[in-house]
Every structure is written in C-alpha cells, then in structure tokens.
C-alpha cells in the first residue's frame, strides 16, 4: 500500500497508527485537521453524486 493511502486509512481510523511515528501536539493537530478535511471532501463528493446523478433520474 502506498504511503498516501496508508496515511488516509490512518486518518479515517481504518488502519492502526504506526507506533514508531512521532507523537507531539503539532502532529496531532495537523492530523486532526487533515481528518476533518478528508471527511468534508468525501461528504461534498457524495452530495454532488446524489445531486447530479441520482436526482435527475427521478425527474
């Protein structure tokens, strides 16, 4: 698994965090903001799919 996808899985709690990774306040805050950004992005993509692909089928 590439580093990018491993990090995304760790952000979304799909994979355990690396125990050897540095753990300080700045890293925790950065990972928290990244987690919020990923969740908001996925929510926006889901809303766009519903709005542009699913709703026109019912009109």
C-alpha positions in Angstrom: 0.0 0.0 0.0 1.4 3.4 -0.9 2.2 5.9 1.8 -0.6 8.2 0.7 -3.3 5.6 1.1 -1.9 4.3 4.3 -2.0 7.8 5.8 -5.6 8.3 4.6 -6.6 5.0 6.2 -4.9 6.0 9.5 -6.8 9.4 9.4 -10.1 7.7 8.9 -9.3 5.0 11.6 -9.4 2.2 9.0 -5.9 1.2 9.9 -3.9 1.3 13.1 -1.4 4.2 13.6 2.3 3.4 13.3 3.6 3.1 16.8 7.0 4.4 15.8 5.6 7.7 14.4 6.4 10.8 16.3 3.7 11.9 18.6 3.5 15.6 19.7 0.9 18.3 19.9 1.6 19.8 16.5 1.3 16.4 14.7 -1.9 15.6 16.5 -3.4 18.9 15.5 -2.3 18.6 11.9 -3.7 15.0 11.6 -6.9 16.2 13.2 -7.3 19.0 10.6 -6.4 16.6 7.8 -9.1 14.1 9.1 -11.7 16.9 9.1 -10.7 17.9 5.5 -11.0 14.4 4.2 -14.4 13.8 5.8 -15.7 17.2 4.4 -14.4 16.4 1.0 -15.9 12.9 0.9 -19.2 14.4 2.1 -19.1 17.0 -0.7 -18.4 14.3 -3.3 -21.3 12.3 -2.0 -23.7 15.3 -2.2 -22.5 16.0 -5.7 -23.1 12.4 -6.8 -26.6 12.5 -5.3 -27.4 15.9 -6.8 -26.1 15.4 -10.3 -26.5 11.7 -10.9 -29.4 10.3 -8.8 -31.9 13.2 -8.5 -32.1 13.8 -12.3 -33.3 10.1 -12.7 -36.4 10.9 -10.7 -37.5 14.0 -12.7 
